[in-house]
Amino acid sequence: MDAGGRRCFQTAGHIYFGDVEEADDGTCARHGLGMQIITAATVSGEKVIWGRYKGAWRQDRMTGTGSYRWSDGTAYEGGLLDGRPHGNGKLTWPEGSSYEGAWADGEMTGQGSFYSAYDGFAVHGSFVRNCTRMHDGTWVDVARRREQSRAARLRIGALPPPSAGGPPTADESELPVFFCTPDEVCERAIAALRTPPFRVPLIIADDSCPEVGGSFGSRAPLWCLEQGEYGCSPSTTVHLLHAAAEKRRRRDYAQIFHGAIREALESYRPFCLVFGSDPGETGNPQDGALPAAFSLNEFLDPTSLPPDLFDLQRLHSSGAAEAFLSPEKRGLPSREVPASGEEAEDGDVAPHPPMLAPPVLYLLRFAMVSLQRISSDLDEEAIRAHISTRFSEHVPLHRASVLVVSAS
């Protein structure tokens, strides 16, 4: 290969600007220093940034010193070999946990320091394939320990996850309450999912909202989420009353969740869990908790209703969502599209990698819906008290935000 200077090109969702080497046949390889942005397109055609890398390249591979940032906020800076941490570097997870030290082929190996923002656990010393030996002689896999801590913070009644490496502030621990009109529900629900700390919307209507509406004639506020080209539909909605009845009858209730999540991923419509009222419930349902059979603890399972629904960034970045897709949609390759290279100064077409369309990225949008309406006279504190009484033993409220739908 000959020196090729600097080049900017895009293919298969990868946007690259930096040094290249050109081969005799006109093709070029990323080689030297460069920056690459990894993008994809949702089912609706919306462009999504999936990762960023800035640093050294060797023969089209990330090799040398560089920095990489994943879509869930995880960041690495240091040495790499063939796209994996190698040499000395620092990895920082979204909640602020970190490891700084030696790496070998993508694993913590050598001298280093690990810190967990979840419980303050810190260890300095020698690591072997993500494991370190404690003073009592036992070995601890710190990567697995950190993942177990993350998963534990998604459980019902758990503490909120850390923020910026430390405990959450009082404001961050408080259950957020927002208000919107029926026409704003979809937009506000999506905003909650995309804005740190990425809480799942729990949508409830007050008594001023029209009780029935939408193309499916659903009750409020579910009909508000059914509006628009990418609103939820009956095939992406699961009523927990129905799921609980199927479980009680010892039927395959898990496939109800799995099928709805698959349809939601492939159609880009929200996956909705609906909390209704049990016909056997006595008293005023607004004053008491939901039936125990409606608790998500009764249904959560990695293969049907994954706990990572309450950490969608992790669900997507880990690839776990792909298990819910139809087989033919898993690992969908990019498609070649007609494209011409840039005109070189002498009139020839400049060398350019084959142009491929960005890959399709199947993202899940998730919302919870309560069909029990509340009084429009309630203030934020009264709404929080109602939600806490009714849902505290049924959903991880520390990973939720309340969206109250009102007519005005």
N, C-alpha and C positions, 0 to 999 in steps of 0.2 A: 504494500500500500504506500501511497505517496501522501505527503501532507496536504490537507484539503482546506485549511483555514477554518472559518466559522460558518455555521449554517443554521438556519431556522426551518423546521419542517414539522408536519403533523401527520400522524398515521395511527390508526387503531385507537384513537383517543389519547395518544401520547403526543404532547406538544414539547418539542425540544429546541433549545437554543444553546449553541456552544461549539466546541471544537469537534472536528470530524477528520477522519482519514478516508481518502478515496482510493478505490481499487481500480485496476486497469479496465474493468468492464463498466466503469461509471458509477457503481454503487458506492455508498459511503457508510462508515461505521462511526458511532459516537466514540470519540477517543480524545482524552485531554480533560478540560474542564467544561462543564455544561450544566444547564438547569433543565429539568423535565417536570412537567405537570401531567399527572395521570387523570384523565377524565372518562366519563361514561355518560350514557343517555338513559333516562328513565323511559318507561313505556309511553309516557306522554310526550317524549322528545325533549324534556328538560335536561340541560347539561348539568352534570354533577362533578365536582372535583373530588377525586378518590385518593389522591396522594401527591406529595411534592418531594422532589429530590434536587439538591444542589451540591455539586462536588465533582469528584474525579471519576473518569470513565476509562476503561481499558478494553478495546475491541468489543464495543457495544455492551459491556457489562459494568455495573456500578462497582468499581474496584478502586480503592484508595481512600482518601479522607473526604467525608461528605456529611450531609445532614438530610434526614428523611422525616417527613411528617405524615402520619396516617390519618384517615378520615375520622377516626374516633378521638383524635387529639393526642395520641401517643406520638412521641418524638424521640429521634435518635440522632446523636452527633458523635462522629468518631470514625474509626477505620471500618472499611467494608471489603469483603471479598466475594465477588459474584453476587452482589446484592444482599449479602447477609453480614451482620455485625462480626467483625474480626479484627483483632488487635485491641487497642484501647478505645473506649467510648463510653458514652453515658446515654442510658435509656430512661425516659421519664414518662410514666403512665398518666392518663387524663386526670386522676384524682391527686397527683403529686407524689406518689410512690416513685422510687428511682433506684437505679443501679449504676454505679460508676466504677469502671475497672477494666479488667481484661476479658476478651471474648474469643471464642474459637468456633467457627462455623455456625454462628447464630446463637450460641449458648454461652452463659456466664461461666467462664473457665479461666482460672488464674486468680491473682490478687484483686480484690475489689471490695466495695461497700454497698450494702443494700439497706434501703429504708422503706418501711411501709407506712403510708399516711393513714391507713385504717386504724392501726392500734399503736403506732409509735415503735414497733419492732425494728431494731437496727442491729446489723451484724457487719463486722469488718474482718476480713481474713481471706482464706483461700477457698475458691469455689471450683467444683468439678461438675460440669454439665448441669448448671443451675442449682446445684446442691452445695451446702456447706456443713461442716461438722461442728456441733455445739460443744460446750464445755463438758457435758455429761456423756459425750461419745456418740450421741444420736445424730443422724443426718437429716437435714431439713431441705426440702426442695422449695426454695423461696419463690420461684415463679408459680408453683402450684399453690403455695400458701397465700400468695397475693390474690390469685384467682378465687380461692375459697372465700377470702375476706370480701372480695367484690360481690360474689354471689350471695353471701350472707346478708349484705346490706340491701338486698332486694326483697327480703322476706317481710311478711306482714308483721308490723310492730317493731321492725329494726330501726336503728339509728339512721339518719340521713348520711349519704356518702360524704367523705371529706371534700373540702373545697380549697384549691390552691395549696395542697399539702398540709392543711390543718383542719380542725373541726369547723363545721359550717357555722356561720353567724346566726344570730337570733332571727334576723329577717329571712335568711335562707332556710331555716328550720320551720318557719311558719307556713301553714297551708295557704297558698295564693288563691285569691278569689277574684275573678274577672266577670264583667258583664258585657253582653252583646245582644244584638237583634238576631232574629232567625236568618236573615240574609248574610250575616257575618260569621256564622258558626263555623263553616268549613275553613275559612281563612284563619280564624283565631285558633282553631284546633291545630292546624298545621303549624302555625307560628309557635305554639307551645312546644310542639315536638322538635322544632328546629332551633329553639333559643335555649342556651344554657340556663338552668341545669337540665334541660331536656325532659321535662315532666310530661306524663301522659295525661291528657285532658279527661276529666270526669265531668260530663255535661248533664246539667239538670235544668228544667224549665220552671219558671214561676207561673202563678195562676193568670198572668196577663198574656201569656203566649198562647196562640191558637192551639187547641188541643189536638186536632187532627189536620194533616195536610200532606203535601208531597204526592208524587206519582204512585206511591204504593199505599196511600191512605194510612200511614203509620201514626202512632201517638207521638206527642211532643216529649222530648226534643229530638227523637229519632228522625222524624220527617225532615228536620232542618239539615241533618247530615246527608240526606238522600238527594239533595238538590245539586244540579250541575252535572257536567259530562263525567266527572270523576267522583261523584258522590257515592256513598255506600249503597249496597243493594241487599235484598234478602239473602243472596248467596254468600255475602261477605259478613253477615250478621249472625251472631249466636245469642239466643235468649237463654240465660242461665236457668230459668224455670224449666225449659225444655231439656237442657243438658242434665239437670239434676234429676228429672223424671226418668230419663234414659239410663242414668247410672243406677237409680233405685231399682229399675227393672232388669238390671244387669245386662244391658245392651252395650254395643260398642259406641259409647259416647265420645271417645277420643277422636274418632273419625269425623265427628261434627266439627270440632275445632280445627283439625288438620285440613279438612276440605275448605273451610271458610278462609283460613290463612292462605292456602294455595291460590284460591280465587282472588283474594285481595292483592297478593303479590303480582299475579299475572295480569290483572286488570288495572292496577294502580288505584283501586278504590279502598277506602278505609275499612279495616277490620274492626268491627264493633262488638263489644260485649255489653249485653243489655241486662240491667237489673230491674226486674219487674217486682210485683208483689205476689207472694204465695197465697193462693186462695184459702189456705188454712191459717193464715196469719190473723191474729186477733188484736183488738184494740186499734188505736190510731197508728198506721204504719209510719207516719212522720215522726212519731215520738219514740220509737224503739228501733232496735237493730234488726237487720235482715235475718231471715232464717239461716241457721248454721249451714244448711245444705247449699247455700249460695256462695259460701266462702271460696275464694280462688284456690285456697289450699287443698280443696277437694278435687281440683282439676289440673293444677300445674304439673307439667311433665315436659321434658326437653323435646319429645317427639310429637307432641300434639298441641300443648299450650305452654310454650317455653317461658320460664321465669324472666328471660332476657327481653320479653316484651316491655319490661320496665327499664330496660337499658338498650334501646334500639340501636345506638351507635355500636355497641358491642355485638349485637345480633347480626348486623350487617357486615362489620369488619372481620368478624371471625369466620364468615361463610356459612354460619348455621342456618341462615334463611334459605339457602339453596336446597336443603333437604326437603323443603316443603314444595318445591317446584315440580312440575311434570318432568319426567326423565328427559324429554327432548329439549327442554329449556335450560337444563343445567349445563354450566360451563359453555354458554352460547358463544361461539367464535365471532369475531368481527367479520363483516362482509366486505369484499373488495368493491370499491366504487370507482367509476371513471374519473380520472383526474390527470391533469398534465403538469409537468414540472415548470418551474419558473424559467423565463427566457434568460439565457446567459448573454453576456455582452456581445459575443460573436454571432448571436442568432441561434445557436444550438440550444437544445433543452438541457438545463442544468441537471446533474444527477440527483435523483430523489428516490427515497425508499418507496415501495409500493404503497399506494394510498388505500387505507382500510377505514371503514366507518367505525365510530366508537362502539364498543360493546354495549349491549342492552343490560341495564342494571335494574334488577327487580327489588324495589324498596318497599318496605311495609310501613303503612300509616295506621296507627292504632288509637282507638278512643273507647272510653267506657261511657255508658249512657244509663241514667236513672230515669225510670218512667214515673216515679213519685214526684209530683209537682210540689213546690213550696210556695209559701205566701210571698207576694211581691212586697210586703211590708218589712221583711226581714233585712237587717243590716248585715255587714260582713261578719261580725262576730257571731251573730245568731246563725248565719249560714254555716260557719265553721263548726259550731257546736252541733248543728243538725247532721252535717256530714260525718263528723267524728263519731257521734252516737250510732249512726246507721251503718257506717262502712269500716270503722277502725279494725274490726276483726275479720274483714272480708277482702280488703285490698291493701296494698302497701301505700298508705296515704302520703308517706314522705316522698314518694316518687310520682305523685299526682298533683294536678292543679285543677281547681274548680272553675267551670265556665257556666255561668247562669244566663239562660236565654230568656229575655224579656221582650215584650212587644215594643217597648220604647226605651 
